[in-house]
């Protein structure tokens, strides 16, 4: 059975933190491939202005081009409605069929809020999760939640050690606006794309 990881988000812009999490999930969870799934409209970011979907998709293509195990999907971008993870994963499951097992790759903070997500019970019961953890970061809170979800939903959860990389998309956008360097925070091709297309330069 093929093991496929799905990593979602706005990726506005994609940076090394996203790429490191995806690669470590691929290796530690023995995934055959990882699909980056940029969202058109995220439920938790309805009032946040983002770069256009085509720009974010193009930046992801630049960022993932050197890894044969990575790909980028337009599934959520081509839908006009809000991107609910449960709908996306069900669509992926239908597309890949019974020969594939899906793993949703997620960071610690997002996972701790998982029960607040739309159709959370269906999500937890129906899909496997790969959580990027960091030593010393909310360990007890995370361990308690994982234990409870496994007991309550028979949840399938894999924890991986995610390298601590203090990079955020918000910081990158602020740096661009302020004329500061963003080199080494994200792939060179993404950096070039941002400046070529004048992204994030106007508030």
Buried (B, 14 or more C-beta within 10 A) or exposed (E): EEBBBBBBBBBBBBBBBBBBBBBBBBEBBEBEBBBBBBBBBBEEBEEEEBBEBEBBBBBBBBBBEEBEBBBBBBBBBEBEEBBBBBBBBBBBBEEBEEEBBBBBBBBBEBBBEBEEBEEBEBBBEBBBBBBBBBEEEBEEEBEEBBEEBEEEBEBBBBBBEBEEBEBEBEBBBBBBEEEEEBEEBBBEBBBEBBEEBEBBEEE
